[in-house]
Amino acid sequence: MSMRTAVITGASAGIGAATARSLAQAGFHVVLGARRLDRIEALAEETSGTALSLDVTDADSVASFTDRISECHVLVNNAGGAKGLERVDAADEEHWRWMWETNVLGTMRVTKALLPKLVASGDGHVITVTSIAGHEVYDGGSGYTSAKHAQSALHRTLRSEHLGDPVRITEIVPGAVETEFSVNRFDGDTDRAAKVYQGYEPLTADDVADVITFAATRPSHVNLDQIVMKPRAQLNGSRFHRE
Ligand code: 8X3
């Protein structure tokens, strides 16, 4: 059997990069998409994969990315993130726009473009990394929680629209994972970002990548609809047990 292809968006760091390594190890040919081509070129070499430049917020970039992909069995929608933690009355509209463009429209654009290839593969799989912020809300999270709720709604819509097609649809719902996520949210403020993960052991990108690879390597008739994963010390978006 020829190698199955897995396409990973946001592959330059964090969960995306860890997933690329994990899926490559599980025998997939990995196609890595990210804006920072230099970072994914090294990773492509390491994983014997392919690096392609991708900005999910730009329809032309998505079109040239997906045009270069001839086969796709697994799509991991991982590109996204948060900006800011201000209440609605103080939030920055540009932050809202960025969060909706990357998390929501970015996922929709890439998924729409690759769905024909996923179906044609005879055993396709769309895995979308949302967040517990897609299922609950917290103060200051409006732009991010609303975008993640929308992304989660998209996942459920796809599950329904493709019932009967040879495509599995999985939502991965992580809580606190220590990556560049908080540094990006707080615009490079590494001290503030570090505080998010203080006093308990957060999930790592590898923890999430393990679960994505588990979902992607089940037999074709097994659809893991939704997997919620959190650090043991996290109850929800705002309650942690910190030592
Ligand atoms: C990241 C988790 O709780 O910071 O998606 O929104 S949270």
Boltz pocket constraint, residues with backbone or C-beta under 6 A from the ligand:
constraints:
  - pocket:
      binder: B
      contacts: [[A, 130], [A, 131], [A, 132], [A, 133], [A, 174], [A, 175], [A, 176], [A, 177], [A, 236], [A, 237]]
      max_distance: 6.0
